[in-house]
Amino acid sequence: MTNCNPILLVDDSEDDVEFTLSALEQTKLAGKVNVVSDGVEAMQYLRKEGKYGDVKRPSLVLLDLNMPRKDGREVLLEMKADPDLRQIPVVILTTSQAEEDVVRSYDLHANCFISKPVDLSQLCKVVQAIELYWFNVAQLPPVN
């Protein structure tokens, strides 16, 4: 956890971003999150294009599904097809509970699918579980 690169949070809802960042404040991940608001910007960030030329590769991507311009499914498809990005774990963090979204996300090689709770205390528990699993239990690939 000490050498963890940033987490990339991809979500177009300002309220959901604020809610998620509030939950992250209660973890060691606070201050290690970069936020982009849609899939186009996410891919620019991940490919270090334009204003993202100097960013560090994220250790983990928290990805919403339903966004304008390029949705989370398209981002996931592009990431997992790109040899430079496919090893970055992607956690789908979305308000959707639709079975087809769960199935499609795993078909596109998501590493995890989580439906966002609407209650802050429940979201805090989810975020703590993400931190515990991805940064204390799982072994992540080296970041460059």
Wavefront OBJ file of the C-alpha trace (Angstrom):
o trace
v 0.000 0.000 0.000
v 2.815 2.427 0.711
v 4.056 2.462 -2.908
v 0.622 2.456 -4.478
v 0.149 4.609 -7.533
v -3.029 6.646 -7.710
v -6.458 5.173 -8.194
v -8.362 6.458 -11.208
v -12.036 7.145 -10.484
v -14.078 7.464 -13.679
v -17.575 8.830 -13.040
v -19.674 11.554 -14.649
v -21.918 12.212 -11.640
v -20.539 14.998 -9.448
v -22.674 13.750 -6.556
v -21.388 10.178 -6.903
v -17.788 11.410 -7.141
v -18.227 13.507 -3.999
v -19.902 10.570 -2.231
v -17.108 8.163 -3.238
v -14.352 10.628 -2.288
v -16.029 11.115 1.107
v -15.954 7.358 1.642
v -12.318 7.196 0.542
v -11.395 9.875 3.104
v -11.789 7.236 5.799
v -9.159 4.961 4.243
v -5.452 5.035 3.491
v -6.464 5.696 -0.109
v -7.455 9.282 0.660
v -5.390 11.659 -1.410
v -4.421 8.926 -3.858
v -7.404 9.318 -6.189
v -7.524 11.090 -9.527
v -10.943 11.741 -11.049
v -12.048 12.002 -14.671
v -15.633 12.540 -15.759
v -16.084 10.327 -18.806
v -14.621 7.505 -20.841
v -12.866 9.713 -23.388
v -10.980 11.474 -20.603
v -10.282 8.112 -18.914
v -8.568 6.770 -22.023
v -6.576 9.999 -22.422
v -5.448 9.647 -18.806
v -4.565 5.973 -19.164
v -2.648 6.597 -22.392
v -0.979 9.703 -20.930
v -2.240 11.938 -23.729
v -2.449 15.729 -23.713
v -2.726 17.222 -20.233
v -2.199 13.743 -18.751
v 1.319 13.322 -20.135
v 2.944 13.285 -16.692
v 0.443 11.209 -14.697
v 1.413 7.949 -13.048
v -0.238 4.775 -14.226
v -3.031 3.927 -11.766
v -2.856 0.850 -9.566
v -6.618 0.417 -9.880
v -9.489 1.886 -11.909
v -12.920 2.454 -10.330
v -15.178 2.680 -13.374
v -18.788 3.780 -13.708
v -20.739 2.221 -16.578
v -23.194 4.859 -17.744
v -21.404 7.992 -18.912
v -21.613 10.362 -21.889
v -19.231 10.340 -24.881
v -17.739 6.921 -24.053
v -19.333 4.660 -21.474
v -17.619 2.333 -19.042
v -18.179 -0.724 -21.216
v -16.262 0.912 -24.069
v -13.455 1.935 -21.706
v -13.241 -1.594 -20.351
v -13.161 -3.047 -23.879
v -10.359 -0.673 -24.919
v -8.338 -1.212 -21.747
v -8.443 -4.991 -21.895
v -7.566 -4.962 -25.630
v -4.502 -2.767 -25.018
v -1.353 -4.705 -23.997
v -0.108 -1.658 -22.049
v -3.318 -1.294 -20.024
v -4.896 -4.744 -19.724
v -3.133 -5.632 -16.477
v -4.603 -2.678 -14.583
v -7.392 -4.073 -12.393
v -10.797 -2.550 -13.106
v -13.530 -2.455 -10.494
v -16.917 -1.559 -11.926
v -18.482 0.781 -9.349
v -21.905 1.718 -10.622
v -25.466 2.351 -9.555
v -26.629 -0.369 -11.961
v -27.825 -3.651 -10.530
v -28.924 -5.029 -13.890
v -27.895 -8.628 -14.478
v -26.973 -7.837 -18.088
v -24.525 -5.152 -16.879
v -22.906 -7.626 -14.490
v -22.592 -10.323 -17.168
v -21.369 -7.901 -19.863
v -18.781 -6.362 -17.510
v -17.295 -9.757 -16.696
v -17.426 -10.718 -20.387
v -15.282 -7.623 -21.000
v -12.841 -8.815 -18.303
v -13.775 -6.554 -15.413
v -11.989 -7.706 -12.270
v -14.925 -6.935 -9.998
v -18.499 -5.577 -10.200
v -19.923 -3.575 -7.296
v -23.286 -1.839 -7.183
v -22.837 1.467 -5.354
v -24.857 1.669 -2.172
v -26.830 4.891 -1.820
v -26.060 5.184 1.887
v -22.715 6.793 2.815
v -22.020 4.398 5.698
v -22.594 1.402 3.392
v -20.405 2.984 0.693
v -17.671 3.479 3.305
v -17.802 -0.252 4.056
v -17.567 -1.054 0.339
v -14.602 1.286 -0.125
v -12.863 -0.200 2.922
v -13.385 -3.670 1.440
v -11.905 -2.464 -1.876
v -8.880 -1.092 -0.025
v -8.456 -4.232 2.059
v -8.705 -6.606 -0.876
v -6.877 -4.740 -3.657
v -4.109 -3.187 -1.560
v -3.596 -5.661 1.284
v -4.699 -9.103 0.057
v -4.341 -9.195 -3.737
v -0.963 -8.956 -5.384
v -1.107 -6.274 -8.078
v 1.082 -6.275 -11.169
v 4.049 -3.888 -11.064
v 3.258 -0.370 -12.229
v 5.438 1.606 -14.574
l 1 2 3 4 5 6 7 8 9 10 11 12 13 14 15 16 17 18 19 20 21 22 23 24 25 26 27 28 29 30 31 32 33 34 35 36 37 38 39 40 41 42 43 44 45 46 47 48 49 50 51 52 53 54 55 56 57 58 59 60 61 62 63 64 65 66 67 68 69 70 71 72 73 74 75 76 77 78 79 80 81 82 83 84 85 86 87 88 89 90 91 92 93 94 95 96 97 98 99 100 101 102 103 104 105 106 107 108 109 110 111 112 113 114 115 116 117 118 119 120 121 122 123 124 125 126 127 128 129 130 131 132 133 134 135 136 137 138 139 140 141 142 143 144
